[in-house]
Amino acid sequence: MAEEVTNPVINNPVQPVKNDKASKLILSLLFDGIGMLSYLVPVFGEAIDIFWAPISGLLLVLMFKGTAGKLAGIFGFIEEMIPFVDVVPTFTITWFYTYVIKGGKGQE
C-alpha cells in the first residue's frame, strides 16, 4: 500500500495573524487626511464634504464593528456635514477608542 502524502501547509491549523489593528490605524489616518483636504479649496471645500460625509460614515461602520462603529458612523457623517467642524479626526479617535481604550474587544 502506498502511504498517503499530506501537505503540512494545507493541514496546518495555525493560520497567520493579520495585523488588522495596524492596517486600520493607517486607513484611519488616511481617511482623516482625505476629510481634511477640503480645507485646501476654501470655497468649494465645504461642498466636497457633502459627498465625503456619507462615504466616511459608511467607512466607519464597515471598519469598526458593533456599537462603536455605528455611533462613529453617525457622528462622522454629521461632523462632515457641519461646516468648519471636519477638522476632528473621527477615524483616528474611533481607532484609539476601539484598540487602546477597549483593547480591541468586539473587533474579532
C-alpha positions in Angstrom: 0.0 0.0 0.0 1.1 3.5 -0.8 1.5 5.9 2.1 -0.8 8.9 2.0 1.2 12.0 1.5 -0.1 15.0 3.4 0.8 18.6 2.8 1.8 20.2 6.1 0.9 23.7 4.8 -2.7 22.7 4.0 -3.2 20.7 7.2 -1.7 23.3 9.5 -4.4 24.6 11.8 -2.4 27.7 12.7 -3.2 30.5 10.4 -1.1 33.6 10.0 -2.4 36.5 12.1 -3.5 39.6 10.2 -2.3 42.8 11.7 -5.8 44.3 11.5 -5.0 46.8 14.2 -2.1 48.4 12.3 -3.9 48.4 8.9 -6.9 50.1 10.5 -4.7 52.8 12.0 -3.1 53.5 8.7 -6.5 53.6 7.0 -7.9 55.8 9.8 -5.1 58.4 9.3 -5.6 58.3 5.5 -9.3 58.8 5.7 -9.0 61.6 8.2 -6.5 63.2 5.9 -9.0 62.9 3.0 -11.6 64.5 5.2 -9.3 67.5 5.9 -8.4 68.0 2.2 -11.5 70.2 1.9 -9.5 73.0 3.6 -7.2 73.2 0.6 -10.0 74.7 -1.5 -11.6 77.4 0.6 -14.9 78.0 -1.3 -15.6 74.6 -2.8 -14.1 72.6 0.1 -17.3 72.5 2.1 -19.3 71.5 -0.9 -16.9 68.5 -1.3 -17.9 67.4 2.2 -21.4 66.8 1.0 -20.1 63.9 -1.0 -17.5 62.8 1.6 -19.9 62.7 4.6 -21.9 59.6 3.6 -18.8 57.8 2.4 -16.9 58.5 5.7 -20.0 57.4 7.7 -20.2 54.2 5.8 -16.5 53.5 6.0 -16.6 54.0 9.8 -19.4 51.5 10.1 -17.6 49.0 7.9 -14.2 49.4 9.6 -15.3 49.2 13.2 -17.8 46.6 14.3 -20.5 46.9 16.9 -22.0 49.9 18.6 -18.8 51.9 18.4 -18.7 51.7 14.6 -22.3 52.6 14.3 -22.1 55.6 16.6 -18.8 56.7 14.9 -20.5 56.4 11.5 -23.4 58.6 12.6 -21.0 61.1 14.3 -18.7 61.1 11.3 -21.5 61.8 8.9 -22.8 64.7 11.0 -19.3 66.1 11.6 -18.5 66.2 7.9 -21.9 67.9 7.1 -21.4 70.7 9.6 -19.2 73.4 8.0 -15.8 74.0 9.6 -16.0 71.1 12.1 -14.5 68.4 9.9 -11.1 69.0 11.4 -12.0 66.4 14.1 -10.1 63.2 13.3 -13.1 60.9 13.7 -11.5 57.8 12.2 -8.4 58.1 14.4 -10.4 58.8 17.5 -12.6 55.8 16.8 -9.4 53.6 16.3 -8.0 54.9 19.6 -11.2 54.2 21.5 -11.5 50.7 19.9 -8.0 49.5 20.3 -6.5 51.5 23.2 -9.4 52.1 25.5 -11.4 49.0 24.8 -8.5 46.8 23.9 -9.9 45.7 20.6 -12.8 43.7 22.2 -15.6 43.0 19.7 -13.4 43.5 16.6 -12.6 39.8 16.1 
